[in-house]
């Protein structure tokens, strides 16, 4: 049963489907103080989730009127349907909208439906349609456009990006302070609008001040436009050109979405897929791609396909262990930029010790988009969360707020604000221009403001202030 305290400040949320995304959402939304009811046909999944979280579990069909009534749909603020069936998810939301007065979010993964997202949202009255495979492809495509990066997160509708990279041995950044970096490399390159946001060193995370001294093997995240990020990487001696060829293992939905984007970017794409019928489908859908009907987990098949020559390698099978082994093999036999898709979160400490290149977690990508919406919906103030990312194993949040009305943070120089510790305002997006703020700059109504912090659970821009 749900504790009474969980419902005091949080929303009443129904989650239909206890798969990878559903269980991740349940765990994270429970931690954020919401009252969660979970519906699934599998009693074992309900039992496992109920044992780990303070939730109400109901065994049944989430699209059933009586099951939704039992779950309390008439008193719910939000229903999230994330079963494996697009049609069932849409039906769950449709029934919920007819019966209750709640917002509805559906997971829809099929390309046919994805082309009709705007129509479906409008006609069915959905708050959001989320597609994990498409979002995963978007993340991978951003990384392959800037292969030096370990991770690239997008803000301000693509106007700004937070880019993560590792300082290699012998690089000029080793031993340099953040202040010196600003005065030398950044000031002298085209990359004037850049801000170092987060540093990870030996498992510890820092939001750096000017006297923080960088060292080799540090994992660094910085904010800039893509153009400025590229200029910065060139200034410190990194390769910045997008890859020219990519090999994808597995021909599922994520592979299709990624290949479509890469081909549009002028990147050659080879897909290796074991199922002959799916190969024929992909050949029709992606006539410019090379589709090979073969076992992508076989060393000889990979060699014949040219793994040793490809500039990027992305295993997108449905099995984490296969993806990990394929990545390790690619790193041994080629110089390819590698991206590893991992669906489960088990053994994360072990995974983090492996050299897997850029790692993407589809369930996290999906859950963060939904959590950003939930926080904005919970907030009664006039600033809403536009974008939310959990970074460095969820120890850091990067949040972009929209400022709609005047408040205690507007029209005041940042240096005069009493900001919480372990918090950094990274940029202000003003009419599409990205401003890296100084202490003299102010936040105005109409801006979006992006910040990083080790605090969790910010719902409103005013949460940045230290209240005494």
TAZIQUI-V64177 format. One record per pair of residues at least 4 apart in sequence whose C-alpha atoms are under 6 Angstrom apart, sorted by sequence separation. I is the first residue (numbers start at 0). GAP is how many residues later the second one is. D is the distance in whole Angstrom. If there is no record, write none. Layout:
i = {I	I}
gap = {GAP	GAP}
d = {D	D}
//
This chain:
i = {17	18	24	25	29	48	68	95	119	120	131	142	153	155	180	181	182	183	199	207	223	233	250	254	258	262	281	282	302	321	329	363	389	405	428	436	16	17	28	49	67	120	154	181	185	186	199	223	232	261	301	390	428	457	154	185	198	389	390	427	153	198	389	427	80	152	197	314	375	388	426	142	152	197	375	388	426	151	196	229	387	45	92	151	387	150	386	150	371	386	149	385	148	149	384	385	42	148	371	384	88	200	275	383	429	36	40	199	338	340	342	383	428	35	36	37	38	39	40	199	269	273	337	338	339	340	341	382	428	36	38	39	40	198	268	269	270	271	272	273	338	382	427	198	269	272	273	382	427	13	15	85	103	104	106	108	197	244	246	248	249	250	271	319	381	9	10	11	12	13	14	15	16	38	103	104	105	106	107	197	243	244	245	246	247	248	249	381	426	9	13	77	79	102	104	106	196	244	246	271	311	313	414	425	76	77	78	79	80	81	196	307	310	311	312	313	413	425	73	75	77	79	195	307	311	424	5	72	194	412	423	5	6	194	412	413	423	5	62	193	412	422	193	411	422	178	410	421	177	410	421	409	410	176	177	409	176	176	175	176	190	174	175	174	173	174	190	404	173	189	190	403	173	402	403	402	402	419	402	418	419	15	401	418	419	168	248	400	417	418	167	400	417	166	167	399	166	399	165	166	398	1	165	398	1	165	397	0	164	397	0	164	396	163	396	163	395	162	395	162	394	161	161	160	12	160	11	14	159	160	245	11	12	13	14	15	16	159	244	12	14	15	16	158	244	245	246	247	248	249	245	247	248	249	242	382	378	374	145	145	144	143	136	136	132	136	133	149	135	131	131	192	20	24}
gap = {4	4	4	4	4	4	4	4	4	4	4	4	4	4	4	4	4	4	4	4	4	4	4	4	4	4	4	4	4	4	4	4	4	4	4	4	5	5	5	5	5	5	5	5	5	5	5	5	5	5	5	5	5	5	6	6	6	6	6	6	7	7	7	7	8	8	8	8	8	8	8	9	9	9	9	9	9	10	10	10	10	11	11	11	11	12	12	13	13	13	14	14	15	15	15	15	16	16	16	16	17	17	17	17	17	18	18	18	18	18	18	18	18	19	19	19	19	19	19	19	19	19	19	19	19	19	19	19	19	20	20	20	20	20	20	20	20	20	20	20	20	20	20	21	21	21	21	21	21	22	22	22	22	22	22	22	22	22	22	22	22	22	22	22	22	23	23	23	23	23	23	23	23	23	23	23	23	23	23	23	23	23	23	23	23	23	23	23	23	24	24	24	24	24	24	24	24	24	24	24	24	24	24	24	25	25	25	25	25	25	25	25	25	25	25	25	25	25	26	26	26	26	26	26	26	26	27	27	27	27	27	28	28	28	28	28	28	29	29	29	29	29	30	30	30	31	31	31	32	32	32	33	33	34	34	34	35	36	37	37	37	38	38	39	40	40	40	40	41	41	41	41	42	42	42	43	44	44	45	45	45	46	46	46	46	47	47	47	47	47	48	48	48	49	49	49	50	50	51	51	51	52	52	52	53	53	53	54	54	54	55	55	55	56	56	57	57	58	58	59	59	60	61	62	63	63	64	64	64	64	64	65	65	65	65	65	65	65	65	66	66	66	66	66	66	66	66	66	66	66	67	67	67	67	68	77	80	84	94	96	97	98	117	120	121	121	123	208	226	230	234	243	342	342}
d = {5	6	6	6	5	6	5	6	6	5	6	6	5	6	6	5	5	6	6	6	6	5	5	6	6	5	6	5	5	6	6	6	5	6	6	6	6	5	6	6	6	5	5	6	5	6	4	6	5	5	6	5	5	6	6	5	6	6	6	6	5	5	5	5	5	5	6	5	5	6	5	6	5	5	5	5	5	6	6	6	6	6	6	5	5	6	6	5	6	5	5	5	6	5	6	6	6	5	6	5	5	5	6	5	5	6	5	6	6	6	6	5	6	5	5	5	5	5	5	5	6	5	5	5	5	5	5	5	5	6	6	6	6	6	5	5	5	5	5	5	6	5	6	5	6	6	5	5	5	6	6	5	5	6	6	5	6	5	6	6	6	5	6	5	5	5	5	5	5	5	5	5	5	6	5	5	5	5	5	5	5	4	5	5	5	5	5	6	5	4	6	5	6	6	6	6	6	6	6	6	5	6	4	6	5	5	5	5	5	5	5	6	4	4	5	5	5	5	4	6	6	6	4	5	6	4	5	6	5	5	6	6	5	5	5	6	5	5	4	6	5	6	5	5	4	4	5	6	5	6	6	5	6	6	6	5	5	4	5	6	4	6	5	5	6	5	5	5	4	6	5	5	5	5	6	6	6	6	6	6	6	6	4	5	5	5	6	5	6	5	6	5	6	5	6	5	5	4	6	6	6	5	6	6	5	5	6	6	6	4	5	5	6	5	6	4	6	5	5	5	6	5	4	6	6	6	5	6	5	6	6	5	5	5	5	5	5	4	6	6	6	6	4	6	5	4	5	5	5	5	6	6	6	5	6	6	6	5	6	5	4	6	6	6	4	5	6	5	6	6	6	6	5	6}
//
